[in-house]
Amino acid sequence: MNRVLYIITILFLVVIALSCRLKRETKKEIKEVVKNEEGVDIIFEKMKEAQFNFRTISLKFSATATDSKDKGTSFSGNLRIVKDREIWLSISPALGIEAFRVYITNDSVKMINRIKKTYFRGDYQLINDLLNTPFDFDMLQAFLTGNDFNYYENNVFKVGEDDLFYRISTIGRKKLKNYVENQSDIDKVLVQDMWINPETYKIVRQQIKEIKKENNKLTIDYLFFEKIGNALFPNSYTVKVDAENKLIIDVAYEKIKVDEEVTIPFTIPSSYKPMKEGEE
């Protein structure tokens, strides 16, 4: 027995030593890239190579939302994405009966509340009010898939180090001119930080706020990734909203299907009434 304990102890110490050595080597590599004048360009190039590319995504999810009053709500549902075109959500609370259906495009947000038999048809203000963050389609698609924004500037970042990750930051990221659709796109300036894994070049944390609303902040931590094809896709993450009304959402994906044909069923029943202002 003593010999077994001795061997286990030695193995444990070896693992710790190797772990410390790897951490030192990782930190050294991070410092070298940070010192490089082209460090940001290097990181963005590798991030692009590691990006999860897809045509369509279909998956099931489970989630728990907790507000500032510690009131938790669990729900599940289905998510479907047609890249750069459509996002579709079906949300079910307990018992598995659909309560909400959401259909999002580049310029519109539509939602059905099956419990109250009401509907919403409008723009992104509904999502912005819910999460206290200035969302558009590109941002929402990126957050759901663990990618960076496709249609925003990359030339405004600075690179730094944060423990074992690259941290790239900007105090003013704007939408690319070719993709500006309205005045709100022009006025929107994001304060953004991203933490990048130096081995996989995947985003492990992302934090954004609008420059006009410094007290409102949204943070996403990608906890686990799943290899699908040749790329990594996040299958578990936490969303934290710091605003007047705080919110934490824990999300887990399962049964992820990529590049299969998907249907996007969304019809507002003629008997449904428009949602009243402030209705959820």
C-alpha positions in Angstrom: 0.0 0.0 0.0 2.8 2.4 0.9 4.5 1.7 -2.4 1.2 2.5 -4.3 0.8 5.8 -2.4 4.4 6.7 -3.1 3.9 6.1 -6.9 0.7 8.1 -6.9 2.4 11.0 -5.1 5.3 11.0 -7.5 2.9 11.0 -10.5 1.0 13.8 -9.0 4.1 15.9 -8.5 5.2 15.2 -12.1 1.8 16.3 -13.4 2.0 19.6 -11.4 5.6 20.2 -12.6 4.6 19.7 -16.2 1.5 21.9 -15.8 3.6 24.7 -14.4 6.2 24.3 -17.2 3.4 24.5 -19.8 1.9 27.6 -18.2 5.3 29.3 -18.2 5.9 28.4 -21.9 2.4 29.6 -22.8 2.9 32.9 -21.0 6.3 33.3 -22.7 4.7 32.8 -26.2 1.9 35.3 -25.3 4.4 37.9 -24.3 6.3 37.5 -27.5 3.2 38.0 -29.6 2.1 41.0 -27.5 5.5 42.7 -28.1 5.2 42.1 -31.8 3.9 45.2 -33.6 1.8 43.0 -35.8 0.5 41.0 -32.8 -3.2 41.9 -33.4 -3.0 41.0 -37.1 -1.4 37.6 -36.2 -4.2 36.8 -33.7 -7.0 37.9 -36.0 -5.5 35.8 -38.9 -5.4 32.7 -36.7 -8.9 33.5 -35.3 -10.2 33.6 -38.8 -8.6 30.2 -39.5 -10.2 28.8 -36.3 -13.6 30.3 -37.0 -16.5 27.8 -37.2 -17.8 28.0 -40.8 -21.2 26.7 -41.6 -24.1 27.1 -44.0 -26.8 26.0 -41.6 -26.9 25.0 -37.9 -29.7 23.1 -36.1 -29.5 22.1 -32.4 -31.4 21.6 -29.2 -30.6 23.6 -26.0 -31.4 23.8 -22.4 -31.0 27.0 -20.3 -31.5 28.6 -16.9 -32.0 32.3 -16.5 -31.5 34.0 -13.1 -32.3 37.6 -12.4 -31.1 40.0 -9.7 -33.8 38.7 -7.4 -32.3 35.2 -7.6 -35.4 34.1 -9.4 -34.4 31.3 -11.7 -36.3 30.0 -14.7 -35.4 26.9 -16.6 -36.4 26.3 -20.2 -35.3 24.4 -23.3 -35.8 24.7 -27.0 -34.5 24.5 -30.6 -32.2 26.8 -32.5 -31.8 27.0 -36.2 -29.5 29.4 -38.1 -29.2 30.0 -41.8 -25.9 31.8 -42.0 -26.1 35.6 -42.4 -29.9 35.3 -43.2 -32.1 33.8 -40.5 -32.2 32.8 -36.8 -35.1 30.8 -35.5 -35.9 29.9 -31.9 -38.6 27.7 -30.4 -38.7 28.1 -26.6 -40.5 25.7 -24.2 -40.7 26.0 -20.4 -41.5 23.0 -18.2 -43.6 20.2 -19.7 -42.1 20.8 -23.1 -45.0 22.8 -24.6 -43.8 25.6 -26.9 -44.4 29.0 -25.3 -42.5 31.3 -27.6 -41.3 31.2 -31.2 -38.8 33.8 -32.5 -37.8 34.6 -36.1 -34.9 37.0 -36.7 -33.5 38.4 -39.9 -31.0 41.1 -40.7 -33.6 43.9 -40.3 -36.5 42.5 -38.3 -37.5 40.5 -35.1 -40.7 38.7 -34.9 -42.1 36.7 -31.9 -45.1 34.7 -31.0 -46.3 34.3 -27.4 -48.5 31.1 -27.6 -49.5 31.4 -23.9 -51.0 34.9 -24.2 -51.8 34.5 -27.9 -50.0 37.7 -28.8 -47.2 38.6 -31.3 -44.4 41.1 -31.8 -43.3 42.4 -35.2 -40.6 45.0 -35.2 -36.8 45.7 -35.1 -34.0 44.8 -32.7 -35.2 47.1 -29.9 -36.9 44.1 -28.3 -33.6 42.2 -27.9 -31.7 45.4 -27.0 -34.2 46.2 -24.2 -34.1 42.6 -22.9 -30.3 42.3 -22.8 -29.4 46.0 -22.4 -27.0 45.7 -25.3 -27.1 47.1 -28.8 -27.5 43.9 -30.8 -27.7 43.4 -34.6 -27.9 40.2 -36.6 -24.2 39.8 -37.1 -23.5 40.2 -33.3 -26.3 37.8 -32.3 -25.1 35.1 -34.8 -21.5 35.5 -33.6 -22.4 35.1 -30.0 -24.5 32.0 -30.6 -21.7 30.3 -32.6 -18.6 31.5 -30.7 -17.3 33.5 -33.6 -16.1 37.1 -33.9 -18.3 39.7 -35.7 -17.9 39.5 -39.5 -18.9 43.0 -40.4 -17.1 45.2 -37.9 -13.7 46.9 -38.0 -10.6 44.8 -37.0 -8.1 47.6 -37.2 -8.9 49.4 -34.0 -7.7 46.7 -31.5 -4.8 46.6 -29.1 -3.4 43.3 -27.8 -2.4 42.5 -24.2 -2.1 39.5 -21.9 -4.4 38.2 -19.2 -3.1 35.2 -17.4 -3.0 32.5 -20.0 -5.0 34.2 -22.7 -4.6 36.9 -25.3 -6.8 39.9 -24.5 -7.6 42.1 -27.4 -9.4 45.4 -26.7 -10.9 48.4 -28.4 -12.7 51.5 -27.2 -14.4 52.1 -30.4 -15.4 49.4 -32.9 -17.8 50.4 -35.6 -19.7 48.5 -38.3 -18.0 48.4 -41.7 -19.4 51.1 -44.0 -20.5 48.6 -46.6 -22.8 47.0 -44.1 -24.3 50.1 -42.5 -28.0 50.0 -43.0 -29.4 52.9 -40.9 -28.4 55.8 -38.6 -28.4 53.5 -35.5 -25.6 51.5 -37.1 -23.6 54.7 -37.6 -24.2 55.9 -34.1 -23.4 52.6 -32.5 -19.8 52.4 -31.1 -18.8 49.3 -29.2 -16.3 49.0 -26.3 -15.2 45.4 -26.7 -12.8 43.0 -25.1 -12.1 39.4 -26.2 -10.0 36.8 -24.4 -8.5 34.3 -26.9 -7.1 30.8 -26.2 -3.5 30.9 -27.5 -3.7 27.2 -28.5 -7.0 27.0 -30.3 -7.5 30.7 -31.1 -11.1 30.4 -30.1 -12.9 33.2 -28.1 -13.3 32.0 -24.5 -14.7 35.2 -23.2 -16.3 38.3 -24.8 -17.4 41.5 -23.2 -19.1 44.4 -24.8 -20.8 47.6 -23.9 -22.0 50.7 -25.8 -19.8 53.7 -25.4 -22.9 55.8 -24.5 -23.9 53.4 -21.8 -20.8 52.7 -19.7 -22.8 51.1 -16.8 -24.4 48.5 -19.1 -22.2 45.5 -19.9 -22.7 42.0 -21.4 -20.2 39.2 -20.9 -20.2 35.7 -22.5 -18.0 33.0 -21.1 -17.6 30.0 -23.4 -17.0 27.1 -21.1 -16.7 24.0 -23.3 -16.2 23.3 -27.0 -17.0 20.3 -29.2 -15.1 19.3 -32.3 -17.4 19.2 -35.3 -15.5 18.4 -38.5 -12.2 20.3 -38.3 -13.4 23.1 -36.1 -14.4 23.8 -32.5 -18.0 24.8 -31.7 -19.1 26.0 -28.2 -21.6 23.6 -26.5 -21.8 25.4 -23.2 -21.6 29.1 -22.2 -22.8 31.7 -19.7 -24.3 35.1 -20.5 -24.1 37.8 -17.9 -25.9 41.1 -18.2 -24.8 43.9 -15.9 -27.3 46.7 -16.0 -30.1 48.1 -13.9 -31.7 44.7 -14.1 -29.0 42.0 -13.8 -29.4 38.7 -15.6 -27.4 35.4 -15.9 -28.2 32.8 -18.5 -26.5 29.4 -18.5 -26.9 27.6 -21.9 -26.0 24.1 -23.0 -26.3 22.8 -26.6 -26.9 19.2 -27.7 -27.7 17.3 -30.9 -25.8 19.8 -33.0 -26.3 19.3 -36.8 -24.4 21.3 -39.4 -25.0 22.0 -43.0 -28.2 20.0 -43.2 -31.4 21.3 -44.8 -33.5 23.2 -42.2 -37.0 24.5 -42.2 -37.9 27.9 -40.7 -41.6 27.7 -39.9 -43.1 31.0 -38.7 -46.7 32.2 -39.1 -48.6 34.6 -37.0 -52.1 33.2 -36.4 -54.8 35.6 -37.4 -56.4 35.4 -34.0 -53.3 36.7 -32.2 -53.2 40.3 -30.9 -50.2 42.6 -31.0 -48.1 42.6 -27.8 -48.7 45.6 -25.5 -45.7 47.7 -24.6 -43.7 46.1 -21.8 -45.3 42.7 -22.3 -42.9 39.7 -22.3 
